[in-house]
Amino acid sequence: MLAVVQRVREAKVVVAGRTTGEIGPGLLVLVCAERGDGEAQADKLLAKLLKLRIFSDEAGKMNRSVQDVGGGLLLVSQFTLAADTSGGNRPSFTNAAPPDEGRHLYEYLVAQAREAHPVVQTGEFAADMQVHLVNDGPVTIPVTVR
């Protein structure tokens, strides 16, 4: 699975004028399931997200996780993370999981996250979403889980 993790001061997702998810300080996570991914990869990704130490401690060092600071998680599906641009100027998305598999893994990740963390919000799978965020730092980290 692929993810782009952004440390945010606030973030929200809007679909057709309706806010589907909104957090204050925490992590905005753009998530993509690739072909061959399964629940094991989703579990590894969630473990990484919850333990990733990218929040500052008292000394200003990135030494705290989203769990340590009580931040929110905003999980947004984004199959375009699997884009392959090596063949020209039009991206290919053949590395992305098929829609049914992608939906299952995204919904599985969200369900597992809600069991493990108190503040979990989401976008809407396969929707045209507008993502609003205030990136804190900015801190943006790509994460790949195999």
Secondary structure by P-SEA (a helix, b strand, c coil): cbbbbbbccccccccccccccccccccccbbbbcccccaaaaaaaaaaaaaccccccccccccccccccbbbbbbbbbccccccccccccccccccccaaaaaaaaaaaaaaaaacccbbbbcccccbbbbbbbccccbbbbbbcc
